[in-house]
Amino acid sequence: MNKNTNLQQENDTEGIRLEKDSLGEQRVPLNAWYGAQTQRAKQNFDITGVPISHFPELIRALAMVKAAAARANHRLGLLTDEKADAIQGACAQLLRGEHHEAFIVDLIQGGAGTSSNMNANEVIANLGLARLGFDKGQYQHLHPNNDVNRSQSTNDVYPTASRLAIVEAAQGLKVAVKELQHSLAAKGVEFADVLKMGRTQMQDAVPMTLGQEFEAFAYNLGEEEARINAACTLLCEVNLGGTAIGTGINAPAGYGEIAVTELADISNLPVTQAGNLIEASYDMGAFVTFSSTLKRLAVKLSKLSNDLRLLSSGPRTGFNEIDLPAMQPGSSIMPGKVNPVIPEAMTQTAFQVIGTDTTITLAAEAGQLQLNAMEPLIVYNLLNNCRILSKSIRMLDQLCIRGIAANREQCDRHVAQSIGIVTALVPHIGYDNASRIAGKALLTGKGVAELVQEEKLLSDDQLSGILSPQNMVRQQG
């Protein structure tokens, strides 16, 4: 028995197995589905505390790419039936959600995603070995690089998988946005008869209905689904088959086209191969576009949330036109205080997304020559932004919007006391008279309608018709 065998037996008793990579021997937990390179990455990159397993969509995307590659290699005679079946079977396990805990590499890492790719290669190899009846680490029977990564490079696998993962994450986001839009539209119907004052520059403007205000909120979000879809379409153009820098080195003729076709079949997405694989290997334009789409959505959600806070402000000394659901006590010192905590949380999420858009932009610009080594940072932030936006939108919808109530008497009071209704009188008494009435109302504290009646500028019937809610909130025929 040689020295290495003795060492391996000693390690086995300690729950450790010994693996080798190009840097030498590496101790790996005996029961781990990953291998030496993943173990090194875990030791080197302890940055966010967020491993790949935090985002199942990225694991599924890596599994789909590896399965597509195995199919292509098998069709081209580069993998035996047994090896191809073992790899595809292992990928199927990952797609079912099994063994995700084995993806332990930190999302932010050096090496342009190499550690993530090798984490997938090693897990799939060891799962495949188990299917073939071998122990973990017996890579002479199914190798992470020679077999699982055949005809591939991190530089085409990781970008391709990242794109698919983001597209999957976007689907849940779209559903959340649509549900919020429906809830806002439902409030528009519920509040259709509630007359209130509109405001510009935080000053009284002209009357509108609370329903119109919520209808506008809903319409504003209705534009976002098309934007997200367009950004996802860009992400579906992949560089799979380009290998290291887009030249396709170590991949046989026809591999890329076959692999992309298989990937489209497995993912059920309109995946296409980029027209120029060298350009596609370093270009981050699609990621920047997707990030800007999320930022646009975040800006709208923050504006909505801040409007809700204003409209519910008070309750005695603010606008107090709507009541938000009371979710928790608002102060440790002021009894009875209830804060708009749900819109506040939504706004904080929006700020996070807006801020990381700058991070993503800088990372996209930082790629040099034929590769962008900063892609892990981009992927981490985009996946995280999709997740926190989806969760925050559902929170806003379910815990706030659906429970909003209108304070009808307060809205009526604001309209009656507002000088802004004088605008509706301009076509009938002229701008100069209207300005004079507005100034007099400010000085005396009297209402606009009362002053018009005193000066007999209009008859009572004319005045009541002009100032009727129907006439004030719609264009005149």
C-alpha positions in Angstrom: 0.0 0.0 0.0 1.5 3.3 -1.1 1.7 6.6 0.8 -1.2 8.2 -1.0 -3.4 5.2 -0.3 -2.6 5.5 3.4 -3.3 9.2 3.4 -6.7 8.7 1.6 -7.7 6.1 4.2 -6.7 8.4 7.0 -8.8 11.2 5.4 -11.8 8.9 5.0 -11.9 8.4 8.7 -11.9 12.2 9.2 -14.8 12.7 6.8 -12.5 14.1 4.1 -11.6 12.9 0.7 -8.5 14.0 -1.2 -8.8 15.5 -4.7 -6.3 17.0 -7.1 -6.5 19.9 -9.5 -3.8 21.8 -11.4 -2.6 23.5 -8.2 -2.2 20.2 -6.3 -4.1 18.3 -3.6 -7.2 19.7 -2.0 -9.1 18.3 1.0 -12.9 18.1 0.3 -15.6 17.0 2.7 -16.2 13.3 2.0 -19.9 13.5 1.3 -19.7 16.7 -0.8 -21.0 16.6 -4.3 -18.6 19.3 -5.3 -14.8 18.9 -5.7 -11.4 20.6 -5.4 -11.9 23.7 -7.4 -15.2 24.5 -5.7 -13.5 24.0 -2.3 -10.8 26.4 -3.2 -13.3 29.0 -4.4 -15.2 28.7 -1.1 -11.9 29.4 0.8 -11.0 32.3 -1.5 -14.3 34.2 -1.9 -16.1 34.9 1.3 -17.6 38.2 0.3 -21.3 38.5 0.3 -22.2 35.3 2.2 -24.7 34.7 -0.7 -23.9 31.4 -2.4 -25.1 30.3 -5.8 -27.8 28.1 -4.0 -29.5 31.4 -3.0 -30.7 31.7 -6.6 -32.1 28.4 -7.8 -32.7 29.9 -11.2 -29.0 30.2 -11.8 -28.5 26.5 -10.8 -31.3 25.5 -13.2 -29.8 27.6 -16.0 -26.3 26.0 -15.5 -27.9 22.6 -15.6 -29.8 23.4 -18.8 -26.6 24.6 -20.5 -24.7 21.5 -19.4 -27.5 19.2 -20.6 -27.6 21.0 -23.9 -23.9 20.7 -24.3 -24.0 17.0 -23.4 -26.7 16.4 -26.1 -24.6 18.3 -28.7 -21.4 16.4 -27.8 -23.3 13.1 -27.9 -24.7 13.8 -31.3 -21.2 14.7 -32.6 -19.8 11.4 -31.2 -17.7 13.1 -28.5 -19.5 11.5 -25.5 -20.5 7.8 -25.1 -24.1 6.9 -24.5 -23.3 6.2 -20.9 -21.6 9.4 -20.2 -24.2 11.5 -22.0 -27.0 9.8 -20.1 -25.2 10.3 -16.8 -24.7 14.0 -17.4 -28.2 14.6 -18.5 -29.6 12.5 -15.6 -27.5 14.6 -13.2 -28.8 17.8 -14.8 -32.4 16.6 -14.5 -31.8 16.1 -10.8 -30.7 19.8 -10.5 -33.7 20.9 -12.6 -36.0 19.1 -10.1 -34.4 21.1 -7.3 -32.2 18.4 -5.9 -28.7 18.9 -4.4 -28.8 22.7 -4.7 -27.1 22.9 -1.4 -23.9 21.7 -3.1 -23.6 25.1 -5.0 -21.6 26.8 -2.3 -19.5 29.4 -4.3 -20.0 33.1 -3.4 -21.9 35.0 -6.1 -19.1 37.6 -6.2 -15.9 36.0 -7.3 -12.8 36.5 -9.4 -12.2 34.6 -12.6 -15.2 35.8 -14.6 -17.5 33.0 -13.3 -15.0 30.1 -13.5 -15.7 29.0 -9.9 -19.4 28.9 -10.6 -18.9 26.9 -13.8 -16.6 24.5 -12.0 -19.0 24.1 -9.1 -21.6 23.0 -11.7 -19.1 20.8 -13.5 -18.0 19.0 -10.3 -21.5 18.5 -8.9 -22.8 17.2 -12.2 -19.8 14.9 -12.5 -20.2 13.4 -9.1 -24.0 13.0 -9.5 -23.2 11.3 -12.8 -20.6 9.0 -11.2 -23.2 7.9 -8.6 -25.6 7.1 -11.5 -22.8 5.0 -13.1 -22.1 3.2 -9.9 -18.8 4.9 -8.9 -17.8 6.9 -5.8 -17.4 10.7 -5.7 -14.1 11.9 -7.1 -13.5 8.9 -9.4 -13.2 11.3 -12.3 -11.4 8.8 -14.5 -14.9 7.5 -15.3 -16.6 10.9 -15.7 -14.5 14.0 -15.6 -15.7 17.5 -14.7 -13.5 19.1 -17.4 -13.1 16.4 -20.0 -16.7 15.3 -20.1 -19.1 17.7 -18.4 -17.3 20.8 -19.7 -16.4 19.3 -23.1 -16.5 21.8 -26.0 -17.2 24.6 -23.5 -15.5 27.4 -21.6 -16.6 29.3 -18.6 -16.6 32.3 -21.0 -19.6 31.0 -23.0 -21.3 28.8 -20.3 -21.5 31.4 -17.5 -22.8 34.3 -19.6 -25.4 32.0 -21.3 -26.6 30.5 -18.0 -26.7 34.0 -16.4 -28.9 35.3 -19.2 -31.3 32.4 -18.8 -31.4 32.8 -15.0 -32.2 36.5 -15.3 -35.0 35.8 -17.8 -36.5 33.2 -15.4 -36.3 35.7 -12.5 -38.0 38.3 -14.6 -41.1 36.1 -15.1 -42.0 36.3 -11.4 -41.3 40.0 -11.5 -43.8 40.5 -14.3 -46.5 38.6 -12.5 -46.0 40.7 -9.4 -46.2 43.9 -11.4 -49.4 42.8 -13.2 -51.1 41.9 -9.9 -50.2 45.3 -8.4 -51.5 47.0 -11.5 -54.8 45.1 -11.2 -55.2 46.1 -7.5 -54.6 49.7 -8.4 -57.1 49.6 -11.2 -59.6 48.0 -8.8 -59.2 50.9 -6.4 -59.7 53.2 -9.4 -63.1 51.7 -9.9 -63.9 51.7 -6.1 -63.0 55.4 -5.8 -64.5 56.6 -9.0 -67.1 58.9 -7.3 -64.7 60.4 -4.7 -64.0 64.0 -5.7 -60.8 65.5 -4.4 -58.2 68.1 -5.2 -55.4 67.4 -7.6 -52.1 69.1 -6.8 -49.1 70.3 -8.8 -45.8 71.4 -7.2 -47.4 70.5 -3.8 -50.0 73.2 -4.3 -53.7 73.0 -5.0 -54.4 72.6 -8.7 -57.8 71.5 -10.0 -60.3 68.8 -8.9 -60.2 65.2 -10.0 -61.5 62.0 -8.6 -59.5 59.7 -6.3 -60.4 57.0 -8.8 -58.7 58.9 -11.6 -55.6 59.1 -9.4 -55.5 55.4 -8.9 -56.3 54.7 -12.5 -53.3 56.7 -13.5 -51.1 54.7 -11.0 -52.3 51.5 -12.7 -51.8 52.8 -16.2 -48.3 53.9 -15.3 -47.3 50.4 -14.3 -49.0 48.8 -17.3 -46.2 50.0 -19.6 -43.6 47.9 -17.8 -44.4 44.4 -18.9 -43.5 45.3 -22.5 -40.3 46.8 -21.4 -39.3 43.7 -19.4 -40.2 41.5 -22.3 -38.1 43.5 -24.7 -35.1 43.3 -22.3 -35.5 39.6 -21.9 -35.5 39.1 -25.7 -32.1 40.7 -25.8 -30.9 38.4 -23.1 -31.9 35.3 -25.1 -29.1 36.0 -27.6 -26.2 33.8 -26.3 -22.6 33.2 -27.1 -22.7 29.4 -26.4 -20.3 27.7 -28.8 -17.8 30.6 -28.7 -15.7 28.9 -25.9 -12.8 30.9 -24.6 -13.0 34.2 -26.6 -15.6 33.6 -29.3 -13.4 31.8 -31.8 -14.9 28.4 -30.8 -11.5 26.8 -30.0 -11.8 23.1 -28.8 -15.4 22.9 -30.1 -16.0 20.8 -33.2 -17.7 22.3 -36.3 -21.4 22.6 -35.8 -21.3 22.2 -32.0 -22.4 25.7 -31.2 -25.5 25.6 -33.5 -26.5 22.2 -32.1 -26.0 23.2 -28.5 -28.0 26.4 -28.9 -30.9 24.5 -30.6 -30.9 21.9 -27.8 -30.8 24.7 -25.2 -33.8 26.3 -26.7 -35.6 23.0 -26.5 -34.7 22.3 -22.9 -35.3 25.9 -21.7 -38.5 26.5 -23.8 -37.1 30.0 -24.4 -36.4 31.7 -27.8 -32.6 31.2 -27.4 -30.5 32.1 -30.4 -26.8 32.2 -31.1 -25.2 35.6 -31.3 -24.2 36.8 -34.8 -20.6 37.6 -33.7 -19.4 35.3 -30.9 -16.3 37.3 -30.2 -18.3 40.5 -29.6 -20.9 38.5 -27.6 -18.2 37.1 -25.3 -17.4 40.6 -23.9 -20.4 42.7 -24.5 -22.7 43.4 -21.5 -25.2 45.6 -23.4 -28.1 43.3 -22.7 -27.4 43.3 -19.0 -27.2 47.1 -18.9 -30.5 47.4 -20.8 -32.2 45.0 -18.4 -30.8 46.9 -15.4 -32.1 50.2 -16.8 -35.5 48.5 -17.2 -35.5 47.5 -13.5 -34.4 51.1 -12.6 -37.2 52.6 -14.6 -39.7 50.3 -12.7 -38.1 51.1 -9.4 -38.4 54.9 -10.0 -42.1 54.5 -10.7 -42.7 52.3 -7.6 -40.9 54.8 -5.4 -43.0 57.7 -6.8 -46.2 55.7 -6.2 -45.1 54.8 -2.6 -44.2 58.4 -1.8 -47.6 59.6 -3.2 -49.3 57.1 -0.9 -47.4 58.4 2.0 -48.5 62.0 1.2 -52.1 61.2 0.6 -52.3 59.4 3.9 -50.3 61.9 5.9 -51.7 63.2 9.1 -54.0 61.9 10.1 -55.1 65.2 11.7 -52.6 67.6 10.3 -51.9 66.2 6.8 -53.8 65.4 3.6 -55.5 62.4 5.2 -57.4 61.7 2.0 -56.8 57.9 2.2 -56.2 55.5 5.0 -53.5 52.9 4.6 -53.9 49.6 6.5 -52.3 49.7 9.9 -49.6 47.1 9.9 -47.7 47.7 13.2 -47.3 50.3 16.0 -45.3 53.2 14.7 -43.4 54.4 17.7 -41.7 53.3 20.9 -42.4 56.7 22.5 -45.6 58.1 20.8 -48.7 56.1 21.7 -51.1 55.5 18.9 -48.8 56.5 16.1 -49.0 54.3 13.0 -46.5 54.8 10.2 -46.7 54.0 6.4 -44.2 51.2 6.8 -45.1 49.2 3.7 -44.6 52.1 1.2 -41.4 53.1 3.1 -40.0 49.6 2.6 -40.9 49.7 -1.1 -39.1 52.9 -1.5 -36.0 51.6 0.2 -36.0 48.6 -2.2 -36.4 51.0 -5.1 -33.3 53.0 -3.9 -31.3 49.8 -3.7 -32.2 48.9 -7.4 -31.5 52.5 -8.6 -28.1 52.5 -6.8 -27.0 49.1 -8.1 -27.8 50.2 -11.6 -24.7 52.4 -11.4 -22.7 49.4 -10.1 -23.9 47.3 -13.0 -23.1 50.1 -15.5 -19.5 50.4 -14.2 -19.0 46.7 -14.2 -20.2 46.4 -17.7 -17.7 49.1 -18.8 -14.8 47.5 -17.0 -14.4 44.5 -19.3 -11.2 44.5 -21.2 -10.6 43.2 -24.7 -12.2 39.8 -25.2 -13.8 39.2 -21.8 -15.6 41.0 -19.0 -14.3 39.6 -15.7 -16.8 41.7 -13.7 -19.8 39.7 -14.9 -20.3 37.9 -11.5 -21.1 41.3 -9.9 -23.5 42.1 -12.7 -25.3 38.8 -12.3 -25.5 38.9 -8.6 -27.1 42.4 -8.6 -29.5 41.6 -11.4 -30.8 38.4 -9.8 -31.0 40.1 -6.4 -32.8 43.1 -7.8 -35.4 40.9 -9.5 -35.9 39.0 -6.2 -36.2 42.0 -3.9 -38.4 43.9 -6.4 -40.7 41.0 -6.8 -41.0 40.5 -3.0 -41.5 44.2 -2.3 -44.1 44.6 -5.0 -46.1 41.7 -3.6 -45.7 43.2 -0.1 -47.0 46.6 -1.4 -49.9 45.0 -3.2 -51.1 42.6 -0.6 -50.3 44.5 2.6 -51.1 48.0 1.5 -52.9 48.7 -1.8 -55.7 46.2 -1.4 -56.6 47.6 2.0 -56.6 51.3 1.2 -59.8 53.2 2.2 -60.9 56.6 1.0 -61.6 59.4 3.5 -64.5 60.9 1.5 -65.5 63.7 3.9 -61.9 64.9 4.0 -61.7 64.9 0.2 -65.0 66.9 0.0 -63.7 69.3 2.6 -60.5 70.0 0.7 -62.4 70.7 -2.5 -64.9 73.0 -0.8 -62.0 75.0 0.8 -59.7 75.0 -2.2 -59.1 78.1 -4.3 -58.1 75.8 -7.1 -61.7 75.4 -8.3 -61.5 78.9 -9.6 -59.8 77.6 -12.6 -63.1 76.1 -13.8 -64.6 79.6 -13.8 -62.0 81.2 -16.1 -63.9 80.4 -19.4 -67.1 82.0 -17.8 -65.9 85.1 -15.9 -62.4 85.7 -17.5 -58.9 85.2 -16.2 -58.7 88.7 -14.5 -61.9 88.2 -12.6 -60.9 84.7 -11.6 -57.5 86.0 -10.4 -59.1 88.7 -8.3 -61.6 86.2 -6.8 -58.7 83.9 -5.9 -56.8 86.7 -4.2 -59.8 87.9 -2.3 -60.5 84.3 -1.1 -57.0 84.0 0.2 -57.3 87.3 2.1 -60.8 86.8 3.5 -60.9 83.1 4.0 -64.2 83.0 2.1 -64.9 80.3 -0.5 -64.6 80.9 -4.2 -68.3 80.1 -4.9 -69.4 82.4 -2.0 -67.5 85.4 -3.5 -68.8 84.7 -7.0 -72.3 84.7 -5.6 -71.7 87.9 -3.7 -70.5 89.7 -6.8 -73.3 88.2 -8.9 -70.8 87.2 -11.6 -72.8 84.1 -12.3 -76.3 82.8 -11.5 -76.6 80.1 -8.9 -77.6 77.6 -11.5 -74.6 78.5 -13.7 -72.3 78.3 -10.8 -73.6 74.9 -9.6 -73.4 73.5 -13.1 -69.8 74.7 -13.7 -68.7 73.4 -10.3 -70.4 70.1 -10.5 -68.1 67.1 -10.1 -69.0 65.8 -13.6 -67.9 69.1 -15.2 -64.8 69.7 -13.2 -63.0 66.3 -13.7 -63.6 65.8 -17.4 -63.2 67.6 -20.7 -66.2 69.5 -21.8 -68.1 68.5 -25.0 
